[in-house]
């Protein structure tokens, strides 16, 4: 397994690299400080199984840097954004250009491990802090008149599925959700599949965003 970290802060690169080596003892972890360096490393040492990219770098950065790396690697190579900025506009642009996740640099060790587990399994991950910002932007600016009843949940989800989607919004993988709800992994997988169908979502991130719009979260 080969992992590439692209970040211009050496201390952060080294700390993240040590963490990844702890998660994946057999992995070869490469560290570079710019997109230009990353493109050279990719050409020399391809293929890579995972690329973690900061969006604010010297030289090429942001979505342009993401596009450059996408052009240099295999289509199936997941590129994950790591950022110290909770910028939902940047997050949406990155996901639209093919990023497989957006991990906040403030995330804890457990959150990073869960995120990479989901991403390497083919899912898309967004840090809970970013989802919180999306939820805040989706909420109405003015409170509803006091005499009106609370909004109705029109999501079509069962109570158990609502429990599952709330834990999905926290970034938990199926095994952790199963532990929280005291059920089997297989049961959670069935609930997740049903949630995706009901909300017409292609992945967990779209499901959480749809649930937010419908007032489930």
Short mmCIF file of the C-alpha atoms (twelve columns), coordinates in Angstrom:
data_MODEL
# 
_entry.id   MODEL 
# 
loop_
_atom_site.group_PDB 
_atom_site.id 
_atom_site.type_symbol 
_atom_site.label_atom_id 
_atom_site.label_alt_id 
_atom_site.label_comp_id 
_atom_site.label_asym_id 
_atom_site.label_seq_id 
_atom_site.Cartn_x 
_atom_site.Cartn_y 
_atom_site.Cartn_z 
_atom_site.pdbx_PDB_model_num 
ATOM 1   C CA . UNK A 1   0.000   0.000  0.000   1 
ATOM 2   C CA . UNK A 2   1.341   3.448  -0.965  1 
ATOM 3   C CA . UNK A 3   0.057   6.692  0.574   1 
ATOM 4   C CA . UNK A 4   1.082   10.216 -0.452  1 
ATOM 5   C CA . UNK A 5   0.707   13.242 1.851   1 
ATOM 6   C CA . UNK A 6   0.784   16.659 0.149   1 
ATOM 7   C CA . UNK A 7   1.104   19.466 2.713   1 
ATOM 8   C CA . UNK A 8   3.484   22.407 3.058   1 
ATOM 9   C CA . UNK A 9   3.856   22.140 6.851   1 
ATOM 10  C CA . UNK A 10  6.608   19.584 7.648   1 
ATOM 11  C CA . UNK A 11  5.505   19.079 11.243  1 
ATOM 12  C CA . UNK A 12  1.958   18.245 10.197  1 
ATOM 13  C CA . UNK A 13  3.197   15.976 7.398   1 
ATOM 14  C CA . UNK A 14  5.408   14.028 9.786   1 
ATOM 15  C CA . UNK A 15  2.671   13.714 12.419  1 
ATOM 16  C CA . UNK A 16  0.117   12.531 9.864   1 
ATOM 17  C CA . UNK A 17  2.656   10.173 8.322   1 
ATOM 18  C CA . UNK A 18  3.351   8.587  11.717  1 
ATOM 19  C CA . UNK A 19  -0.364  8.204  12.308  1 
ATOM 20  C CA . UNK A 20  -0.883  6.519  8.931   1 
ATOM 21  C CA . UNK A 21  2.010   4.129  9.568   1 
ATOM 22  C CA . UNK A 22  0.312   3.207  12.839  1 
ATOM 23  C CA . UNK A 23  -2.976  2.550  11.037  1 
ATOM 24  C CA . UNK A 24  -1.335  0.651  8.165   1 
ATOM 25  C CA . UNK A 25  2.013   -0.852 9.339   1 
ATOM 26  C CA . UNK A 26  2.858   -2.273 5.918   1 
ATOM 27  C CA . UNK A 27  2.193   1.007  4.050   1 
ATOM 28  C CA . UNK A 28  4.876   3.098  2.345   1 
ATOM 29  C CA . UNK A 29  4.103   6.727  3.214   1 
ATOM 30  C CA . UNK A 30  5.535   9.510  1.010   1 
ATOM 31  C CA . UNK A 31  5.528   13.183 2.025   1 
ATOM 32  C CA . UNK A 32  5.853   16.267 -0.227  1 
ATOM 33  C CA . UNK A 33  5.212   19.984 0.180   1 
ATOM 34  C CA . UNK A 34  3.562   20.972 -3.109  1 
ATOM 35  C CA . UNK A 35  1.390   19.721 -5.953  1 
ATOM 36  C CA . UNK A 36  4.346   20.005 -8.321  1 
ATOM 37  C CA . UNK A 37  6.448   17.711 -6.115  1 
ATOM 38  C CA . UNK A 38  3.511   15.355 -5.770  1 
ATOM 39  C CA . UNK A 39  3.111   15.044 -9.537  1 
ATOM 40  C CA . UNK A 40  6.779   14.073 -9.812  1 
ATOM 41  C CA . UNK A 41  6.529   11.473 -7.029  1 
ATOM 42  C CA . UNK A 42  3.387   10.012 -8.606  1 
ATOM 43  C CA . UNK A 43  5.154   9.620  -11.955 1 
ATOM 44  C CA . UNK A 44  8.106   7.886  -10.306 1 
ATOM 45  C CA . UNK A 45  6.381   5.662  -7.753  1 
ATOM 46  C CA . UNK A 46  2.855   5.020  -9.110  1 
ATOM 47  C CA . UNK A 47  0.455   3.511  -8.391  1 
ATOM 48  C CA . UNK A 48  -0.740  5.053  -5.124  1 
ATOM 49  C CA . UNK A 49  -3.624  3.738  -3.037  1 
ATOM 50  C CA . UNK A 50  -4.436  7.018  -1.285  1 
ATOM 51  C CA . UNK A 51  -3.468  10.696 -1.637  1 
ATOM 52  C CA . UNK A 52  -4.117  13.221 1.147   1 
ATOM 53  C CA . UNK A 53  -4.001  16.778 -0.189  1 
ATOM 54  C CA . UNK A 54  -4.033  20.133 1.593   1 
ATOM 55  C CA . UNK A 55  -5.982  22.689 -0.429  1 
ATOM 56  C CA . UNK A 56  -3.859  25.702 0.537   1 
ATOM 57  C CA . UNK A 57  -0.358  25.188 -0.845  1 
ATOM 58  C CA . UNK A 58  2.389   27.261 -2.461  1 
ATOM 59  C CA . UNK A 59  2.153   27.148 -6.249  1 
ATOM 60  C CA . UNK A 60  -0.889  25.238 -7.383  1 
ATOM 61  C CA . UNK A 61  -3.536  24.924 -4.701  1 
ATOM 62  C CA . UNK A 62  -7.237  24.458 -4.206  1 
ATOM 63  C CA . UNK A 63  -9.292  22.824 -6.921  1 
ATOM 64  C CA . UNK A 64  -6.573  23.464 -9.531  1 
ATOM 65  C CA . UNK A 65  -4.123  21.350 -7.541  1 
ATOM 66  C CA . UNK A 66  -6.721  18.636 -7.151  1 
ATOM 67  C CA . UNK A 67  -7.312  18.570 -10.915 1 
ATOM 68  C CA . UNK A 68  -3.567  18.332 -11.603 1 
ATOM 69  C CA . UNK A 69  -3.196  15.322 -9.329  1 
ATOM 70  C CA . UNK A 70  -6.297  13.654 -10.756 1 
ATOM 71  C CA . UNK A 71  -4.729  13.922 -14.209 1 
ATOM 72  C CA . UNK A 72  -1.559  12.236 -12.905 1 
ATOM 73  C CA . UNK A 73  -3.028  9.201  -11.142 1 
ATOM 74  C CA . UNK A 74  -5.290  6.276  -11.948 1 
ATOM 75  C CA . UNK A 75  -8.997  7.053  -11.985 1 
ATOM 76  C CA . UNK A 76  -9.662  4.810  -8.987  1 
ATOM 77  C CA . UNK A 77  -7.006  6.441  -6.759  1 
ATOM 78  C CA . UNK A 78  -8.856  8.260  -3.961  1 
ATOM 79  C CA . UNK A 79  -7.714  11.828 -3.296  1 
ATOM 80  C CA . UNK A 80  -8.807  13.206 0.066   1 
ATOM 81  C CA . UNK A 81  -8.719  16.859 1.054   1 
ATOM 82  C CA . UNK A 82  -7.216  17.727 4.439   1 
ATOM 83  C CA . UNK A 83  -7.791  21.320 5.470   1 
ATOM 84  C CA . UNK A 84  -7.665  23.648 8.428   1 
ATOM 85  C CA . UNK A 85  -10.463 25.716 6.877   1 
ATOM 86  C CA . UNK A 86  -14.136 24.881 7.429   1 
ATOM 87  C CA . UNK A 87  -15.073 26.341 4.056   1 
ATOM 88  C CA . UNK A 88  -18.198 24.661 2.699   1 
ATOM 89  C CA . UNK A 89  -17.802 26.311 -0.716  1 
ATOM 90  C CA . UNK A 90  -14.296 24.869 -1.100  1 
ATOM 91  C CA . UNK A 91  -15.586 21.502 0.124   1 
ATOM 92  C CA . UNK A 92  -18.373 21.457 -2.465  1 
ATOM 93  C CA . UNK A 93  -15.962 22.436 -5.256  1 
ATOM 94  C CA . UNK A 94  -13.511 19.708 -4.242  1 
ATOM 95  C CA . UNK A 95  -16.200 17.015 -4.088  1 
ATOM 96  C CA . UNK A 96  -17.575 18.146 -7.449  1 
ATOM 97  C CA . UNK A 97  -14.075 17.705 -8.937  1 
ATOM 98  C CA . UNK A 98  -13.760 14.157 -7.655  1 
ATOM 99  C CA . UNK A 99  -12.319 14.407 -4.120  1 
ATOM 100 C CA . UNK A 100 -13.355 11.385 -2.084  1 
ATOM 101 C CA . UNK A 101 -13.493 13.188 1.219   1 
ATOM 102 C CA . UNK A 102 -12.901 16.387 3.164   1 
ATOM 103 C CA . UNK A 103 -11.181 15.876 6.521   1 
ATOM 104 C CA . UNK A 104 -10.724 18.793 8.904   1 
ATOM 105 C CA . UNK A 105 -7.241  19.132 10.406  1 
ATOM 106 C CA . UNK A 106 -8.948  19.506 13.772  1 
ATOM 107 C CA . UNK A 107 -10.269 15.921 13.510  1 
ATOM 108 C CA . UNK A 108 -9.255  13.472 16.209  1 
ATOM 109 C CA . UNK A 109 -7.330  10.253 15.654  1 
ATOM 110 C CA . UNK A 110 -10.490 8.137  15.787  1 
ATOM 111 C CA . UNK A 111 -12.251 10.388 13.255  1 
ATOM 112 C CA . UNK A 112 -9.326  10.147 10.821  1 
ATOM 113 C CA . UNK A 113 -9.253  6.358  11.166  1 
ATOM 114 C CA . UNK A 114 -13.015 6.114  10.532  1 
ATOM 115 C CA . UNK A 115 -12.715 8.494  7.578   1 
ATOM 116 C CA . UNK A 116 -9.983  6.490  5.868   1 
ATOM 117 C CA . UNK A 117 -11.819 3.221  6.536   1 
ATOM 118 C CA . UNK A 118 -14.876 4.563  4.695   1 
ATOM 119 C CA . UNK A 119 -12.899 6.178  1.874   1 
ATOM 120 C CA . UNK A 120 -10.818 3.082  1.169   1 
ATOM 121 C CA . UNK A 121 -14.074 1.093  1.139   1 
ATOM 122 C CA . UNK A 122 -15.332 3.323  -1.676  1 
ATOM 123 C CA . UNK A 123 -17.411 5.777  0.363   1 
ATOM 124 C CA . UNK A 124 -17.186 9.574  0.543   1 
ATOM 125 C CA . UNK A 125 -16.432 11.157 3.922   1 
ATOM 126 C CA . UNK A 126 -16.959 14.682 5.234   1 
ATOM 127 C CA . UNK A 127 -15.827 15.734 8.700   1 
ATOM 128 C CA . UNK A 128 -18.734 16.304 11.113  1 
ATOM 129 C CA . UNK A 129 -17.600 19.909 11.643  1 
ATOM 130 C CA . UNK A 130 -18.166 20.564 7.923   1 
ATOM 131 C CA . UNK A 131 -21.578 18.888 7.992   1 
ATOM 132 C CA . UNK A 132 -22.471 21.092 10.959  1 
ATOM 133 C CA . UNK A 133 -21.709 24.165 8.855   1 
ATOM 134 C CA . UNK A 134 -23.837 22.824 6.010   1 
ATOM 135 C CA . UNK A 135 -26.698 22.265 8.454   1 
ATOM 136 C CA . UNK A 136 -26.382 25.799 9.834   1 
ATOM 137 C CA . UNK A 137 -26.515 27.266 6.338   1 
ATOM 138 C CA . UNK A 138 -29.583 25.167 5.553   1 
ATOM 139 C CA . UNK A 139 -31.464 26.388 8.613   1 
ATOM 140 C CA . UNK A 140 -33.793 29.390 8.143   1 
ATOM 141 C CA . UNK A 141 -32.387 32.719 9.292   1 
ATOM 142 C CA . UNK A 142 -35.583 33.692 11.152  1 
ATOM 143 C CA . UNK A 143 -37.306 31.418 13.693  1 
ATOM 144 C CA . UNK A 144 -40.830 30.177 12.795  1 
ATOM 145 C CA . UNK A 145 -43.797 31.989 14.370  1 
ATOM 146 C CA . UNK A 146 -44.375 30.655 17.917  1 
ATOM 147 C CA . UNK A 147 -47.922 29.351 17.318  1 
ATOM 148 C CA . UNK A 148 -47.016 27.107 14.384  1 
ATOM 149 C CA . UNK A 149 -46.489 23.350 15.026  1 
ATOM 150 C CA . UNK A 150 -42.944 21.994 14.594  1 
ATOM 151 C CA . UNK A 151 -42.029 20.949 11.053  1 
ATOM 152 C CA . UNK A 152 -43.006 17.430 10.029  1 
ATOM 153 C CA . UNK A 153 -40.368 14.880 9.079   1 
ATOM 154 C CA . UNK A 154 -41.238 14.041 5.473   1 
ATOM 155 C CA . UNK A 155 -38.135 11.965 4.860   1 
ATOM 156 C CA . UNK A 156 -39.954 8.610  4.708   1 
ATOM 157 C CA . UNK A 157 -37.361 7.092  7.074   1 
ATOM 158 C CA . UNK A 158 -38.335 4.754  9.877   1 
ATOM 159 C CA . UNK A 159 -37.362 5.696  13.468  1 
ATOM 160 C CA . UNK A 160 -34.504 3.172  13.359  1 
ATOM 161 C CA . UNK A 161 -33.263 4.542  10.034  1 
ATOM 162 C CA . UNK A 162 -33.301 8.038  11.532  1 
ATOM 163 C CA . UNK A 163 -31.088 6.724  14.363  1 
ATOM 164 C CA . UNK A 164 -28.703 5.290  11.755  1 
ATOM 165 C CA . UNK A 165 -28.542 8.473  9.641   1 
ATOM 166 C CA . UNK A 166 -27.762 10.563 12.736  1 
ATOM 167 C CA . UNK A 167 -24.803 8.308  13.507  1 
ATOM 168 C CA . UNK A 168 -23.747 8.407  9.842   1 
ATOM 169 C CA . UNK A 169 -23.705 12.212 10.136  1 
ATOM 170 C CA . UNK A 170 -21.136 11.845 12.923  1 
ATOM 171 C CA . UNK A 171 -18.873 10.025 10.456  1 
ATOM 172 C CA . UNK A 172 -19.206 6.605  12.088  1 
ATOM 173 C CA . UNK A 173 -18.644 3.469  9.957   1 
ATOM 174 C CA . UNK A 174 -21.093 0.552  10.031  1 
ATOM 175 C CA . UNK A 175 -19.255 -1.347 12.785  1 
ATOM 176 C CA . UNK A 176 -19.371 1.628  15.142  1 
ATOM 177 C CA . UNK A 177 -23.033 2.266  14.330  1 
ATOM 178 C CA . UNK A 178 -23.775 -1.383 15.103  1 
ATOM 179 C CA . UNK A 179 -22.088 -1.026 18.502  1 
ATOM 180 C CA . UNK A 180 -24.011 2.171  19.258  1 
ATOM 181 C CA . UNK A 181 -27.354 0.594  18.339  1 
ATOM 182 C CA . UNK A 182 -26.553 -2.868 19.744  1 
ATOM 183 C CA . UNK A 183 -27.220 -4.688 16.491  1 
ATOM 184 C CA . UNK A 184 -25.222 -6.564 13.844  1 
ATOM 185 C CA . UNK A 185 -23.106 -5.078 11.057  1 
ATOM 186 C CA . UNK A 186 -25.393 -6.767 8.540   1 
ATOM 187 C CA . UNK A 187 -28.459 -5.054 10.004  1 
ATOM 188 C CA . UNK A 188 -26.764 -1.667 9.768   1 
ATOM 189 C CA . UNK A 189 -25.758 -2.364 6.166   1 
ATOM 190 C CA . UNK A 190 -29.394 -3.109 5.320   1 
ATOM 191 C CA . UNK A 191 -30.514 0.109  7.019   1 
ATOM 192 C CA . UNK A 192 -27.892 2.145  5.132   1 
ATOM 193 C CA . UNK A 193 -28.996 0.639  1.792   1 
ATOM 194 C CA . UNK A 194 -32.630 1.427  2.602   1 
ATOM 195 C CA . UNK A 195 -31.711 4.998  3.593   1 
ATOM 196 C CA . UNK A 196 -29.883 5.570  0.310   1 
ATOM 197 C CA . UNK A 197 -32.883 4.274  -1.659  1 
ATOM 198 C CA . UNK A 198 -35.405 6.307  0.314   1 
ATOM 199 C CA . UNK A 199 -33.426 9.550  0.044   1 
ATOM 200 C CA . UNK A 200 -32.417 8.896  -3.597  1 
ATOM 201 C CA . UNK A 201 -28.765 9.274  -2.578  1 
ATOM 202 C CA . UNK A 202 -25.759 7.699  -4.300  1 
ATOM 203 C CA . UNK A 203 -23.586 7.600  -1.181  1 
ATOM 204 C CA . UNK A 204 -23.538 8.328  2.539   1 
ATOM 205 C CA . UNK A 205 -22.588 11.982 2.108   1 
ATOM 206 C CA . UNK A 206 -25.514 12.680 -0.219  1 
ATOM 207 C CA . UNK A 207 -27.805 10.843 2.211   1 
ATOM 208 C CA . UNK A 208 -26.670 13.018 5.135   1 
ATOM 209 C CA . UNK A 209 -27.097 16.171 3.053   1 
ATOM 210 C CA . UNK A 210 -30.601 15.075 2.006   1 
ATOM 211 C CA . UNK A 211 -31.519 14.249 5.605   1 
ATOM 212 C CA . UNK A 212 -30.317 17.703 6.635   1 
ATOM 213 C CA . UNK A 213 -32.530 19.378 4.043   1 
ATOM 214 C CA . UNK A 214 -35.514 17.296 5.209   1 
ATOM 215 C CA . UNK A 215 -35.019 18.229 8.850   1 
ATOM 216 C CA . UNK A 216 -33.999 14.772 10.096  1 
ATOM 217 C CA . UNK A 217 -30.693 16.071 11.515  1 
# 
